[in-house]
């Protein structure tokens, strides 16, 4: 095992979240070197390393799994036999190499020791010679006395098991990393982890998901129609949608880092589900084709157009990690699109066009500070998307959700909020009714250790959130730490 681990691998081995590791780093409990964590620090902070998974981490990963796309039939938790064999072969090769190095070092030490003892037997003497021989005897005694339950041995055993079950992939130049698990492709794993590498059809036809393998081993898991040139193959290019990682890899890949990097997309989709919450609110689920998912950033909007031409623009209320299943909250009144839904003119399987994404109300992904998310009414839609994406990328220290409701349906996503609160140690939910701006700011100041050092996300009707925005700025929160989504 290397003396340093990536944040993702360190978190997986310690059975904690990446956000927890980052919190420890910010507090100075753990030091980093080139963005990696020292094994000695990990064992010092988390001395009880076992091969069992903690129930809490299982709950967190279940929440993430609920938002993930499902592109395969059957049990996809285990790697395919082909990948398992390849990983075992790779690990056995690494083990043979390390054993050969160990044997050579042991032989070198033995030769040096014999030479020193021959010098001593021939009459050579001196404090340095005696000190070297004493040091050799001391080190041999320490090695013989090493306990069988040494924490580093447990960590090594767990890391070896992890390398068999999942491969860690690092992207350059961004430095983002993620795990490829089960039978998923590199593209599926990247999207599941909340990363926005370039892709188009996701089925091997367009070549938009080309990545270059700079180290490690990948293997093809599906055929593709797109033809890589001979030069591209020699340079190590593969399609992320058609390959999986066999070993830990470093890939050169293009990523969308801002809303400007995402193209406007036009997708013919279909209505999947209509769920009426009250006389004035319907939750709409739209499903895109498997070969054309929507690439967007959490908190953005999309324009929906019915076959008859009625259209509206709504915040997406779901995670970008599943761009195929899009969720929206539709309120009665205001446009022909809503009228068609509430009058019963729209039904499941009906075609609908999705265009977008739009908007700049997105997550500050590289900011690990606590996030305060304030939603008024249907402002919960983009806020929900932000939270699900934040859980997916696992980089924010804590989440504080304040949701003020005024409608008769109340906090219609309260079950979702409660599930997060029960499963995440760093998620807090405060339901409110007709919250007053001054009272809300006072509540934030009472709840938070450093209310001016958080990242705040505020969404809701423009007339409602305006006074709240003013109150937050007057309380000392800088404008750079505040993102606003004023909804019509």
C-alpha positions in Angstrom: 0.0 0.0 0.0 1.3 3.5 -0.8 2.0 5.9 2.1 -0.6 8.3 0.7 -4.2 7.7 -0.4 -6.7 9.7 -2.5 -9.5 11.3 -0.5 -12.0 8.9 -2.0 -10.0 5.8 -1.2 -9.2 7.1 2.4 -12.9 7.8 3.0 -13.9 4.4 1.7 -11.3 2.6 3.8 -12.2 4.5 7.0 -16.0 4.0 6.3 -16.7 7.8 6.5 -17.7 10.4 3.9 -15.3 12.5 1.8 -16.9 15.5 3.5 -15.8 14.1 6.9 -12.2 13.7 5.7 -12.3 17.2 4.3 -13.7 18.5 7.6 -10.8 16.8 9.5 -8.3 18.4 7.0 -9.8 21.9 7.5 -9.5 21.4 11.3 -5.8 20.4 10.9 -6.4 16.8 12.2 -5.1 15.4 8.9 -2.4 16.8 6.7 -2.3 16.3 2.9 0.4 16.0 0.3 -0.6 16.9 -3.2 -4.2 16.4 -2.3 -3.7 13.0 -0.7 -4.0 11.7 2.8 -1.2 10.0 4.7 -1.9 6.4 5.8 -0.4 7.1 9.2 -2.9 10.0 9.7 -5.8 7.9 8.7 -4.9 5.1 11.2 -4.3 7.7 13.9 -7.7 9.3 13.4 -9.6 6.1 12.6 -7.7 3.3 14.4 -10.5 0.7 14.2 -10.3 -0.4 10.6 -12.4 -3.5 9.8 -13.5 -5.3 6.7 -17.2 -4.8 7.5 -19.1 -1.9 6.1 -20.8 0.4 8.6 -24.6 0.6 8.6 -24.4 4.4 8.4 -22.4 4.4 5.2 -24.8 1.8 3.7 -27.7 4.2 4.4 -25.8 7.1 2.7 -25.0 5.0 -0.4 -28.6 3.8 -0.6 -29.7 7.5 -0.8 -27.3 8.0 -3.6 -28.3 4.8 -5.3 -32.0 5.9 -5.4 -31.0 8.7 -7.8 -28.8 6.7 -10.0 -29.6 5.5 -13.5 -30.2 1.8 -14.0 -28.9 0.7 -17.4 -28.4 -3.1 -16.8 -30.6 -6.0 -15.9 -30.1 -8.2 -12.9 -27.5 -7.8 -10.1 -24.9 -5.2 -11.0 -23.2 -4.9 -7.7 -20.4 -7.4 -8.5 -17.9 -7.0 -11.3 -18.2 -9.4 -14.2 -16.1 -12.6 -14.1 -13.9 -11.1 -16.8 -13.1 -8.0 -14.8 -12.7 -9.9 -11.5 -10.1 -12.2 -13.2 -8.3 -9.2 -14.7 -8.2 -7.5 -11.3 -7.0 -10.6 -9.5 -4.3 -11.0 -12.2 -3.2 -7.4 -11.9 -3.1 -7.7 -8.1 -1.1 -10.9 -8.2 1.4 -9.3 -10.6 1.8 -6.4 -8.1 2.2 -8.8 -5.3 4.9 -10.8 -7.1 6.7 -7.6 -7.9 6.6 -6.4 -4.3 7.7 -9.8 -3.0 10.7 -9.8 -5.5 11.7 -6.3 -4.2 11.3 -7.5 -0.6 13.4 -10.6 -1.2 16.1 -8.4 -2.8 16.1 -6.0 0.1 16.2 -8.8 2.6 19.2 -10.3 0.8 20.9 -6.9 0.7 20.4 -6.4 4.4 21.7 -9.9 5.1 24.8 -9.3 2.9 25.5 -6.0 4.7 25.0 -7.6 8.1 27.4 -10.5 7.2 30.0 -8.0 5.9 29.8 -6.0 9.1 30.1 -9.0 11.3 33.1 -10.2 9.3 34.7 -6.9 9.9 34.1 -7.2 13.6 35.4 -10.8 13.6 38.6 -9.6 11.8 39.3 -7.2 14.6 37.6 -4.1 13.3 36.1 -2.0 16.0 34.7 1.4 16.8 31.5 3.0 18.1 30.0 3.4 14.6 30.4 -0.3 13.8 29.0 -1.3 17.2 26.1 1.1 16.8 25.2 -0.4 13.3 25.2 -4.0 14.6 23.1 -2.9 17.6 20.6 -1.1 15.3 20.3 -4.2 13.1 19.5 -6.4 16.2 17.0 -3.8 17.5 15.1 -3.6 14.1 15.0 -7.4 13.9 13.4 -7.5 17.3 10.8 -4.9 16.4 9.8 -6.8 13.3 9.5 -10.0 15.3 7.3 -8.3 17.9 4.9 -6.7 15.4 1.3 -7.6 16.5 -0.9 -9.6 14.2 -3.7 -7.1 14.6 -1.6 -4.1 13.5 -3.8 -1.4 12.0 -1.7 -1.1 8.9 -2.2 -4.8 8.1 -6.0 -4.4 8.5 -5.9 -1.4 6.2 -3.8 -3.3 3.7 -6.3 -6.2 3.7 -9.2 -3.9 3.3 -7.5 -1.9 0.5 -6.7 -5.1 -1.4 -10.4 -6.2 -1.1 -11.5 -2.8 -2.3 -9.2 -3.0 -5.3 -10.8 -6.3 -6.3 -14.4 -5.0 -6.0 -13.9 -1.5 -7.4 -11.3 0.6 -9.3 -10.5 4.2 -8.4 -10.3 6.5 -11.4 -8.7 9.9 -11.4 -9.4 12.5 -14.1 -6.8 15.0 -15.3 -6.5 17.9 -15.5 -9.3 18.4 -12.9 -8.0 16.0 -10.3 -11.5 14.6 -9.6 -11.7 10.9 -8.7 -14.4 8.3 -8.4 -14.9 4.6 -8.1 -16.0 2.2 -10.9 -18.1 -0.5 -9.2 -19.9 -3.6 -10.3 -20.6 -3.9 -14.0 -20.9 -0.2 -14.7 -18.9 1.6 -17.4 -16.5 4.4 -16.7 -19.1 6.9 -18.0 -21.8 5.5 -15.8 -19.6 5.7 -12.8 -18.5 9.3 -13.5 -22.1 10.4 -14.0 -23.2 8.6 -10.8 -20.4 10.4 -8.9 -21.7 13.8 -10.1 -18.9 14.5 -12.6 -19.7 16.0 -16.0 -17.3 14.4 -18.5 -18.3 15.0 -22.1 -20.7 12.5 -23.7 -23.5 12.4 -26.2 -25.4 9.2 -27.0 -23.8 7.1 -24.2 -24.2 4.1 -26.5 -21.0 4.1 -28.5 -22.3 5.9 -31.6 -21.0 9.5 -31.3 -17.5 9.3 -29.8 -18.1 12.3 -27.6 -17.0 10.4 -24.5 -13.5 9.7 -25.7 -11.0 9.6 -22.9 -7.2 8.9 -22.9 -5.8 6.3 -20.6 -2.5 7.6 -19.2 -2.0 4.9 -16.6 -3.8 1.8 -15.4 -5.8 -0.8 -17.3 -9.3 -0.7 -18.9 -11.3 -3.3 -20.7 -14.1 -3.1 -23.3 -17.5 -4.3 -21.9 -19.7 -3.4 -25.0 -19.2 -3.0 -28.7 -19.5 0.4 -30.3 -20.1 1.7 -33.8 -17.9 4.7 -33.4 -14.5 4.0 -35.0 -11.3 5.2 -33.2 -8.5 6.0 -35.6 -5.3 4.0 -35.4 -3.5 7.0 -34.0 -6.1 7.5 -31.3 -5.8 3.8 -30.3 -2.0 4.1 -30.1 -2.3 7.2 -27.9 -4.6 5.3 -25.5 -8.0 6.7 -26.4 -11.1 4.6 -25.5 -14.8 5.3 -25.2 -15.9 5.8 -21.6 -19.4 4.4 -22.3 -18.0 1.1 -23.6 -15.1 0.4 -21.2 -14.7 -0.3 -17.5 -11.7 0.2 -15.3 -9.8 -3.0 -14.4 -7.2 -1.4 -12.1 -6.9 2.1 -10.6 -6.5 4.5 -13.6 -5.6 8.0 -14.6 -7.7 9.3 -17.5 -7.4 12.5 -19.5 -10.9 13.7 -20.0 -12.8 16.9 -20.8 -15.2 18.1 -18.1 -17.9 20.8 -18.0 -16.8 23.1 -15.2 -19.4 25.9 -15.7 -22.8 26.4 -17.2 -21.2 27.8 -20.3 -19.5 24.4 -21.0 -22.9 22.7 -21.4 -24.6 22.9 -24.8 -28.3 23.5 -25.3 -29.9 20.1 -25.9 -33.2 19.2 -27.6 -34.5 15.8 -26.5 -37.7 14.0 -27.5 -38.8 12.4 -24.3 -42.0 11.0 -22.8 -44.1 11.7 -19.7 -43.4 8.9 -17.2 -45.6 9.8 -14.2 -48.0 12.5 -13.0 -48.5 12.6 -9.3 -51.1 15.1 -8.0 -50.2 16.5 -4.6 -53.1 18.9 -4.2 -55.6 20.7 -6.3 -52.9 23.2 -7.3 -49.7 21.0 -7.5 -48.6 18.1 -9.7 -45.2 16.4 -9.6 -44.2 15.5 -13.1 -41.6 12.9 -14.1 -40.2 13.0 -17.6 -38.0 10.2 -19.0 -35.5 10.7 -21.9 -34.4 7.9 -24.3 -31.6 5.7 -23.0 -29.4 7.0 -25.8 -29.9 10.7 -25.1 -29.9 11.8 -21.5 -29.9 15.5 -20.4 -26.6 16.9 -19.3 -27.2 19.7 -16.8 -26.0 21.1 -13.5 -27.9 20.8 -10.3 -30.3 23.8 -9.8 -30.7 24.5 -13.6 -34.0 24.7 -15.5 -35.4 23.1 -18.6 -38.1 24.1 -21.1 -40.9 21.5 -21.6 -43.0 21.5 -24.7 -46.1 19.4 -25.3 -47.1 18.0 -28.7 -49.7 20.7 -29.0 -47.2 23.4 -28.6 -47.9 24.5 -24.9 -44.6 25.0 -23.1 -43.1 26.2 -19.8 -39.7 26.6 -18.2 -39.2 24.8 -14.8 -36.5 24.1 -12.4 -35.3 20.5 -12.5 -36.0 18.8 -9.1 -33.7 15.8 -9.6 -30.0 14.9 -9.5 -27.7 15.4 -12.6 -26.4 11.9 -11.8 -29.6 10.6 -13.5 -30.1 12.8 -16.6 -32.6 10.3 -17.9 -35.3 10.7 -15.2 -36.2 14.3 -14.7 -38.5 15.6 -12.0 -40.5 18.9 -12.0 -43.1 20.6 -9.8 -46.0 22.1 -11.8 -48.2 24.7 -10.2 -51.8 25.4 -11.5 -52.4 28.6 -13.4 -50.2 30.9 -15.3 -49.7 29.1 -18.7 -51.2 26.6 -21.1 -48.8 23.9 -20.1 -50.1 23.8 -16.6 -53.6 24.0 -17.8 -53.1 20.9 -20.0 -51.8 18.9 -17.1 -54.5 19.9 -14.6 -57.3 19.5 -17.2 -56.2 15.9 -17.9 -54.9 16.4 -21.4 -51.6 14.9 -20.6 -51.0 11.2 -19.7 -48.1 8.8 -19.2 -46.2 7.8 -22.4 -47.2 11.0 -24.1 -44.3 12.6 -26.0 -42.7 15.8 -24.7 -39.7 17.8 -25.8 -37.0 18.8 -23.3 -34.8 21.8 -24.1 -32.0 23.1 -22.0 -30.4 23.4 -19.6 -30.7 27.1 -18.5 -29.8 29.1 -15.5 -26.8 29.8 -13.3 -28.2 28.8 -9.9 -25.7 25.9 -9.4 -23.7 24.4 -6.6 -20.2 25.7 -5.6 -18.7 22.2 -5.9 -15.2 23.1 -4.8 -16.4 24.9 -1.6 -16.4 22.5 1.3 -17.9 25.0 3.8 -21.3 24.2 5.3 -24.2 24.9 2.9 -27.4 26.6 4.0 -30.3 26.0 1.6 -33.4 28.1 2.0 -36.5 27.3 0.0 -39.8 29.1 -0.2 -42.7 27.1 -1.6 -41.8 25.5 -4.9 -38.2 26.8 -4.5 -37.7 23.4 -3.0 -37.4 22.0 -6.6 -33.9 23.4 -7.5 -32.8 23.1 -3.8 -33.6 19.4 -3.9 -31.5 19.0 -7.1 -28.6 20.8 -5.3 -28.8 18.6 -2.3 -29.0 15.3 -4.2 -26.0 16.4 -6.3 -24.0 17.5 -3.2 -24.7 14.1 -1.6 -23.5 12.5 -4.9 -20.2 14.3 -5.0 -19.7 14.1 -1.2 -17.6 17.1 -0.7 -19.6 19.6 1.4 -19.1 19.5 5.2 -22.8 19.9 6.2 -26.3 20.8 4.9 -28.9 22.9 6.6 -32.2 23.0 4.8 -34.9 25.6 5.8 -38.1 25.2 3.9 -40.9 27.6 4.3 -44.3 26.5 3.0 -47.5 28.5 2.3 -49.6 26.2 0.2 -52.3 23.8 1.3 -50.1 20.8 0.4 -47.5 22.0 2.9 -44.0 20.4 2.9 -44.9 17.9 0.2 -41.4 16.4 0.0 -41.1 16.1 3.8 -40.7 12.3 3.6 -37.6 12.9 1.4 -36.3 15.5 3.8 -36.8 13.2 6.8 -35.0 10.3 5.1 -32.0 12.5 4.5 -32.0 13.7 8.1 -32.2 10.2 9.5 -29.5 8.8 7.2 -26.9 11.6 7.1 -25.1 12.9 10.2 -24.4 16.2 8.5 -27.9 17.0 7.2 -30.3 19.2 9.2 -33.9 20.0 8.2 -36.1 22.8 9.6 -39.7 23.1 8.3 -41.2 26.5 8.5 -44.5 28.2 7.7 -44.7 31.7 6.3 -41.2 32.5 7.6 -40.5 36.1 8.4 -37.1 37.3 6.9 -35.9 38.7 10.2 -37.0 35.6 12.2 -35.3 33.4 9.6 -32.0 35.2 9.9 -32.2 35.0 13.7 -32.8 31.3 13.4 -29.7 30.9 11.2 -27.6 32.8 13.6 -28.7 30.6 16.5 -28.3 27.3 14.5 -24.9 27.9 13.0 -21.5 28.3 14.6 -20.3 30.8 11.9 -23.3 32.1 10.0 -21.3 34.4 7.8 -18.8 31.7 6.7 -21.4 29.4 5.0 -22.5 29.1 1.4 -26.1 30.1 1.1 -28.6 29.1 -1.6 -31.9 30.9 -1.7 -34.8 29.9 -4.0 -38.4 30.8 -4.3 -40.8 33.5 -5.6 -39.0 36.7 -6.3 -41.4 38.8 -4.2 -40.8 36.5 -1.2 -37.0 36.0 -1.4 -36.1 39.6 -2.0 -36.5 40.7 1.7 -34.7 37.5 2.8 -31.8 38.3 0.5 -31.6 41.8 2.0 -31.8 40.5 5.6 -29.0 38.0 4.9 -26.7 40.6 3.4 -27.4 43.0 6.3 -26.5 40.2 8.7 -22.9 40.1 7.4 -23.1 37.4 4.7 -21.1 38.4 1.7 -22.7 38.6 -1.7 -20.1 36.1 -3.0 -21.4 33.5 -0.6 -25.0 33.9 -1.7 -26.7 32.4 -4.8 -30.3 33.3 -5.7 -32.9 31.7 -7.8 -35.9 34.1 -8.2 -38.8 32.1 -9.6 -41.8 33.7 -11.4 
